[in-house]
């Protein structure tokens, strides 16, 4: 059994047809503790979506569901969390953040959280 990894979902939304929502549900199914961050108010399976930035450095994985132009305002904040890795889901690829992460010894992957969970690579 895989070890649970506290995951910050950036771009969380209460809209069930969005990939961030689907990934959140799957992360919960696989028993990963979550912090949800987004601009939309609401919750996913009784987990609140925070509208204020999370600042505790206990995050293992950041999984991105916002496009590169929206990521600009979070670059420094993401690095300051000191996660072990950042997953750039399809459509979120950002070379600037990837290089910044790697320069700070943070693993950066262009991948899909859903596929990684299903194949045991998460």
QUIPE-V877884 format. One record per residue. N is the residue number from 1. RES is the residue in three letters. PHI is phi in whole degrees, 0 to 359 (none if undefined). PSI is psi in radians with two decimals (* if undefined). Layout:
# QUIPE-V877884
{{N;RES;PHI;PSI} {N;RES;PHI;PSI}}
This chain:
# QUIPE-V877884
{{1;UNK;none;2.43} {2;UNK;286;2.62} {3;UNK;287;2.46} {4;UNK;284;2.51} {5;UNK;233;2.05} {6;UNK;298;2.16} {7;UNK;237;2.31} {8;UNK;261;2.07} {9;UNK;264;1.94} {10;UNK;262;2.11} {11;UNK;106;0.31} {12;UNK;300;2.53} {13;UNK;213;2.58} {14;UNK;280;0.07} {15;UNK;276;1.96} {16;UNK;295;-0.27} {17;UNK;270;-0.03} {18;UNK;271;2.57} {19;UNK;298;-0.59} {20;UNK;299;-0.66} {21;UNK;292;-0.83} {22;UNK;299;-0.75} {23;UNK;295;-0.69} {24;UNK;299;-0.81} {25;UNK;300;-0.72} {26;UNK;290;-0.68} {27;UNK;300;-0.71} {28;UNK;296;-0.74} {29;UNK;301;-0.61} {30;UNK;270;0.19} {31;UNK;63;0.62} {32;UNK;269;2.22} {33;UNK;295;2.49} {34;UNK;233;2.63} {35;UNK;235;2.17} {36;UNK;253;2.28} {37;UNK;230;2.30} {38;UNK;193;3.03} {39;UNK;271;-0.37} {40;UNK;277;2.37} {41;UNK;280;2.63} {42;UNK;144;-2.82} {43;UNK;208;2.89} {44;UNK;230;2.06} {45;UNK;48;0.88} {46;UNK;68;0.18} {47;UNK;260;2.06} {48;UNK;292;2.53} {49;UNK;270;2.00} {50;UNK;286;2.42} {51;UNK;255;-0.10} {52;UNK;252;2.46} {53;UNK;299;2.40} {54;UNK;279;2.30} {55;UNK;241;-0.06} {56;UNK;283;2.34} {57;UNK;272;1.02} {58;UNK;236;0.37} {59;UNK;270;2.26} {60;UNK;277;-0.85} {61;UNK;229;2.36} {62;UNK;253;2.22} {63;UNK;243;2.20} {64;UNK;263;2.35} {65;UNK;227;0.56} {66;UNK;232;2.60} {67;UNK;288;2.84} {68;UNK;305;-0.64} {69;UNK;292;-0.61} {70;UNK;287;-0.45} {71;UNK;293;-0.46} {72;UNK;312;-0.79} {73;UNK;290;-0.20} {74;UNK;249;-0.05} {75;UNK;310;-0.99} {76;UNK;296;-0.73} {77;UNK;297;-0.71} {78;UNK;295;-0.81} {79;UNK;297;-0.69} {80;UNK;295;-0.38} {81;UNK;289;-0.31} {82;UNK;53;0.88} {83;UNK;290;2.84} {84;UNK;285;-0.56} {85;UNK;206;2.80} {86;UNK;234;2.28} {87;UNK;254;2.12} {88;UNK;265;1.76} {89;UNK;290;2.81} {90;UNK;310;2.25} {91;UNK;94;-0.11} {92;UNK;249;0.08} {93;UNK;305;2.30} {94;UNK;212;1.79} {95;UNK;299;-0.66} {96;UNK;300;-0.85} {97;UNK;291;-0.65} {98;UNK;299;-0.82} {99;UNK;293;-0.67} {100;UNK;297;-0.76} {101;UNK;299;-0.88} {102;UNK;298;-0.62} {103;UNK;293;-0.36} {104;UNK;254;0.39} {105;UNK;59;0.64} {106;UNK;249;2.20} {107;UNK;295;2.36} {108;UNK;232;2.20} {109;UNK;232;2.32} {110;UNK;273;1.84} {111;UNK;203;-3.06} {112;UNK;236;2.08} {113;UNK;305;-0.74} {114;UNK;299;-0.82} {115;UNK;293;-0.74} {116;UNK;300;-0.74} {117;UNK;296;-0.83} {118;UNK;295;-0.49} {119;UNK;257;0.13} {120;UNK;74;0.33} {121;UNK;263;-0.04} {122;UNK;287;*}}
